[in-house]
Amino acid sequence: MTKIKLWLAFPVILICLSGNAEDWPQEGCDAGRTNHSDEELAPNLHLQWQRNYPALKLASPDTPGLRYGSRIINDHFYHPIVIDSTLYIASPVDYTLRALDTKTGRTLWTWYAEGPIRLAPAGKKDAQGNVLIYVASDDGYLYSIDGNSGSLKWKHRGAFSDRKIIGQNHLISTWPARGAPVVKDNRVYFGVGVYSFMGSSIYCLDAESGTKIWASDHSTLHR
């Protein structure tokens, strides 16, 4: 089991416990992945709460003799984000996105994808101030989830078809959406595909409606 401790595993979350702290709404804090916040840690830190989650296994473990080694190297730990004192954490073990109260650690809701969610969610607020959370899954889809209720807003299939394969004992898309979405200027970006010879694509969607704005299609064998 992996223990989630606010003061140890994810020190950046500590800055979000106070009501006036800045959010950490996506991987690396912002679309540039700068890992920077103007917030300062309190001089004296103490454990608020902890939650135990299953230890993670790499999606692409190193294989002796494999020329390129592992294709993903940072999915061996959890990647939470924080918006408005709510922590959102995804899991590739049980395909979940969970919302937790950062003050108490209480689970507010749990939502399930159709495949592993390996990297960080991303979030934003719409014009009415409602929180929207985005997760990319190995099932080949990007999902938009209501941050308050945990209900599905919309989903977009990035995979070129519904073809499935077995990957690390999971039934996944042949073109998994295996990365952390990026949100900027009311647009959300995500990609599908792992190996270039099988095809890949990057998508740009309207962050509130899910409408496709453009796609960079580098597919070859998917039709």
JOMO-V791872 format. One record per pair of residues at least 24 apart in sequence whose C-alpha atoms are under 10 Angstrom apart, sorted by the first residue. I is the first residue (numbers start at 0). GAP is how many residues later the second one is. D is the distance in Angstrom with one decimal. If there is no record, write none. Layout:
BEGIN
i: <I/I>
gap: <GAP/GAP>
d: <D/D>
END
This chain:
BEGIN
i: <0/0/0/0/0/0/1/1/1/1/1/1/1/1/2/2/2/2/2/2/3/3/3/3/3/3/3/4/4/4/4/4/4/5/5/5/5/5/5/5/5/5/6/6/6/6/6/6/7/7/7/7/8/8/8/8/9/9/9/9/10/10/11/11/11/11/11/11/11/11/12/12/12/12/12/12/12/13/13/13/13/13/13/13/13/13/13/14/14/14/14/14/15/15/15/15/15/15/15/15/15/15/16/16/16/16/16/16/16/16/16/17/17/17/17/18/18/19/19/20/20/20/21/21/21/21/22/22/22/22/22/22/22/22/22/23/23/23/23/23/23/23/23/24/24/24/24/24/24/24/24/24/24/24/24/24/24/24/24/25/25/25/25/25/25/25/25/25/25/25/25/25/25/25/25/25/26/26/26/26/26/26/26/26/26/26/26/26/27/27/27/28/28/28/29/29/29/29/30/30/30/30/30/30/30/30/31/31/31/32/47/47/47/47/48/48/48/48/48/49/49/50/50/52/52/52/53/53/53/53/53/54/55/55/55/55/56/56/56/56/57/57/57/58/58/58/58/58/58/58/58/58/59/59/60/70/70/71/71/71/71/73/73/74/74/74/74/74/74/75/75/76/76/77/77/77/78/78/78/78/78/79/79/79/79/80/80/80/80/80/81/81/81/82/82/82/82/82/82/82/82/83/85/85/86/87/87/87/87/87/87/88/88/88/88/88/89/89/89/89/89/89/89/89/89/90/90/90/90/90/90/90/91/91/91/91/91/91/91/92/92/92/94/94/94/95/95/96/96/96/96/96/96/97/97/98/98/98/98/107/107/107/108/108/108/108/108/109/109/109/110/110/110/110/110/111/111/112/112/112/112/112/112/113/113/113/113/113/113/113/114/114/114/114/114/114/114/114/114/115/115/115/115/115/115/115/116/116/116/116/116/117/117/117/117/118/118/118/118/118/119/119/119/119/120/120/120/120/121/121/121/121/121/122/122/122/122/122/122/123/123/123/123/123/123/123/123/124/124/124/125/125/125/126/126/131/131/132/132/133/133/133/133/133/133/133/133/134/134/134/134/134/134/134/135/135/135/135/135/135/135/135/135/135/136/136/136/136/136/136/136/136/137/137/137/137/137/137/137/137/137/137/137/137/137/138/138/138/138/138/138/138/138/138/138/138/138/138/139/139/139/139/139/139/139/139/139/139/139/140/140/140/140/140/140/140/140/141/141/141/141/141/141/141/141/141/141/141/141/142/142/143/143/143/143/143/152/152/152/153/153/153/153/154/154/154/155/155/155/155/155/156/156/157/157/157/157/157/157/157/157/157/158/158/158/158/158/158/158/159/159/159/159/159/159/159/159/159/159/160/160/162/173/173/173/174/174/174/174/175/176/176/182/186/186/186/187/187/188/188/189/190/190/190/191/192/192/195/195/196/196/197>
gap: <50/51/52/53/54/55/49/50/51/52/53/54/75/76/47/48/49/50/51/52/45/46/47/48/49/73/74/42/43/44/45/46/47/39/40/41/42/43/44/45/96/99/38/39/40/41/42/43/37/38/39/42/41/68/69/70/68/69/70/71/30/34/24/25/27/28/29/68/69/70/28/67/68/69/72/74/89/25/26/27/28/31/32/33/34/68/88/24/25/26/27/67/25/65/66/67/68/69/70/71/86/87/31/65/67/68/69/70/84/85/86/66/67/84/85/65/66/64/65/62/63/64/60/61/62/63/58/59/60/61/62/63/64/100/101/56/57/58/59/60/63/98/99/55/56/57/58/59/62/63/95/96/97/98/99/100/108/157/158/53/54/55/56/57/62/94/95/96/97/98/107/108/154/155/156/157/52/53/54/92/93/94/95/96/153/154/155/156/51/53/92/52/53/93/92/152/153/154/91/150/151/152/153/154/157/158/150/151/152/149/54/55/56/57/53/54/55/56/57/54/55/54/55/25/38/40/24/37/38/39/40/38/35/36/37/62/35/36/61/111/34/60/110/33/57/59/79/108/109/110/111/119/107/108/107/123/124/46/106/107/122/44/45/42/43/44/45/103/104/42/43/41/42/40/41/42/39/40/41/42/101/39/40/41/42/39/40/41/42/52/39/40/41/39/40/41/42/48/49/50/64/47/61/62/60/32/33/34/35/45/59/28/30/31/32/46/26/27/28/29/30/31/45/46/47/24/25/26/27/28/29/46/24/25/26/27/45/46/78/24/25/77/42/43/44/39/41/24/36/37/38/48/53/49/52/48/49/50/51/40/41/42/38/39/40/41/42/39/40/41/34/38/39/40/41/38/40/24/25/26/28/29/30/24/25/26/27/57/58/59/24/25/26/55/56/57/58/61/62/24/54/55/56/60/61/62/59/60/61/62/63/59/60/61/62/58/59/60/61/62/59/60/61/62/58/59/60/61/58/59/60/61/66/24/58/59/60/65/84/59/60/61/62/63/64/83/84/61/82/83/60/81/82/59/81/75/76/48/74/46/47/48/49/54/55/56/73/42/43/44/45/46/47/55/40/41/42/43/44/45/53/54/55/56/35/36/39/40/41/42/43/55/29/32/33/34/35/36/37/38/39/40/41/54/55/24/25/26/31/32/33/34/35/36/37/38/39/53/24/32/33/34/35/36/37/38/51/52/53/32/34/35/36/37/49/50/51/34/35/36/39/46/47/48/49/50/61/63/68/38/67/44/63/64/65/66/55/56/57/54/55/56/57/54/55/56/47/49/54/55/56/35/46/32/33/34/35/42/43/44/45/57/32/33/34/40/41/42/63/32/33/39/40/41/57/59/61/62/63/61/62/59/24/25/48/24/25/26/47/24/24/25/24/24/25/26/24/25/25/26/25/24/25/26/25/25/26/24/25/24/25/24>
d: <9.9/6.1/5.5/4.3/4.9/8.7/8.4/5.5/4.9/5.4/4.9/8.1/8.6/9.1/6.7/5.8/4.3/6.1/8.3/8.7/8.5/5.3/5.0/5.8/7.1/10.0/8.6/7.1/8.0/6.6/4.7/6.9/8.7/9.7/8.8/6.6/6.7/6.9/6.8/9.3/8.9/9.7/6.8/6.6/5.7/7.6/8.9/9.2/9.8/9.6/8.4/9.9/9.8/9.3/9.1/10.0/9.2/8.6/8.1/9.8/8.5/9.6/9.5/8.7/9.2/9.6/8.3/9.9/9.4/9.4/9.8/8.5/7.8/7.0/9.4/8.3/8.3/9.9/9.6/7.2/8.5/8.4/9.6/9.6/9.0/10.0/8.9/6.4/7.0/6.1/8.0/9.8/9.8/9.8/6.9/8.1/8.0/6.3/8.9/9.2/8.0/9.6/9.5/9.2/9.1/6.2/9.0/9.9/9.5/6.2/6.4/9.6/7.7/9.4/8.7/7.8/7.2/9.2/9.6/9.8/8.7/8.7/9.0/8.3/8.5/9.6/8.1/5.7/5.0/6.7/8.0/9.5/9.9/9.8/9.9/8.9/5.6/5.0/6.4/9.4/9.4/9.2/8.9/9.0/5.4/5.6/5.8/9.4/9.5/9.2/9.6/8.2/5.8/5.1/6.8/9.8/8.9/9.9/9.0/9.0/8.2/5.8/8.1/9.3/9.9/6.8/6.3/4.3/6.2/8.8/9.4/9.4/8.1/7.9/7.2/7.8/7.3/8.1/7.2/8.3/5.7/7.4/6.9/9.8/6.8/8.2/7.9/9.9/9.6/9.3/9.3/8.1/9.4/9.3/9.3/8.1/8.0/8.3/9.6/9.1/5.7/6.1/6.1/9.7/9.8/9.8/8.7/9.8/9.3/9.1/8.7/7.4/7.6/8.3/8.8/8.3/6.9/6.2/9.5/9.4/7.1/7.5/9.4/9.1/8.8/9.2/10.0/8.9/9.7/7.3/9.4/8.6/8.6/7.7/7.2/9.3/8.8/8.7/9.8/8.6/9.8/8.9/8.6/9.2/9.4/8.0/9.8/7.7/6.5/10.0/9.9/9.1/8.8/8.0/9.2/7.6/8.8/9.8/8.7/9.0/9.3/9.1/8.1/9.6/5.9/6.2/9.3/9.7/9.3/8.7/9.3/9.0/8.7/8.2/7.3/7.6/8.6/6.1/4.8/7.7/9.3/8.8/6.1/7.2/9.2/7.2/6.9/7.2/8.0/9.7/9.9/9.3/8.5/9.8/7.5/8.2/9.1/7.9/9.8/9.6/9.0/8.7/8.7/9.1/10.0/8.8/7.3/8.9/9.1/8.3/8.5/9.7/9.3/7.3/7.2/10.0/8.8/6.0/7.3/7.3/6.8/6.9/8.0/9.9/9.9/9.7/6.7/5.5/6.4/8.1/9.2/10.0/3.8/4.6/5.1/8.3/8.5/8.7/9.5/8.2/8.8/9.3/8.2/9.2/9.8/9.8/9.9/8.3/9.4/9.7/8.0/9.2/8.5/9.7/8.2/7.7/8.5/9.3/7.9/8.6/8.4/8.6/9.3/8.6/7.1/6.0/9.3/9.3/6.7/9.3/8.4/9.6/6.0/7.4/8.4/9.6/9.8/7.0/9.1/7.9/8.9/9.6/8.3/8.0/5.8/9.0/8.8/8.9/8.3/9.7/4.7/8.3/9.1/7.4/7.1/6.0/8.3/8.9/9.8/10.0/7.8/9.1/7.9/9.3/9.6/8.9/9.8/8.6/7.6/8.6/9.1/9.1/6.5/7.0/8.1/9.9/7.3/5.7/5.2/8.6/7.7/5.1/7.5/9.7/9.2/6.2/6.6/8.9/7.2/5.9/6.6/6.8/8.8/8.3/9.1/8.8/7.2/9.5/9.6/7.4/8.9/9.9/8.3/9.9/9.7/8.5/9.4/9.2/9.7/9.2/8.3/8.6/6.9/9.8/9.1/8.5/8.0/9.9/9.7/8.9/6.8/8.9/8.8/8.3/9.9/9.8/8.8/9.1/9.8/8.9/7.2/6.7/9.9/9.3/8.5/5.3/6.5/6.5/6.5/6.5/10.0/7.3/8.5/9.0/8.8/9.0/6.6/5.2/6.3/8.1/9.3/9.3/9.2/9.0/8.7/5.5/6.0/8.7/7.7/4.1/5.2/5.8/9.0/8.7/9.5/9.8/8.3/10.0/9.8/8.0/5.0/4.8/8.4/7.9/5.7/7.0/9.0/9.8/9.6/7.6/5.4/7.8/5.9/4.4/4.8/8.1/9.1/6.6/8.4/8.9/9.5/7.7/6.3/9.6/9.4/9.5/8.5/10.0/7.2/10.0/8.3/9.5/9.3/7.4/9.0/9.5/9.8/9.9/9.2/10.0/8.9/9.9/8.3/8.3/9.1/7.9/8.8/8.5/8.9/9.0/7.5/6.6/9.7/9.6/7.1/9.9/9.7/8.8/6.9/8.5/8.5/9.3/10.0/8.3/7.2/6.0/8.9/9.1/7.5/8.2/7.4/9.2/9.0/6.2/7.5/9.6/8.4/8.4/9.0/8.8/9.3/8.8/8.7/8.9/9.7/8.3/9.7/6.2/7.5/7.4/7.9/9.3/8.5/9.8/9.1/7.9/7.2/9.2/9.1/9.4/9.6/9.7/7.6/9.7/9.7/8.7/9.7/9.8/9.8/9.6/9.8/9.3/9.1/10.0/9.9/9.6/8.9/8.5/9.9/7.5/9.8/6.7>
END
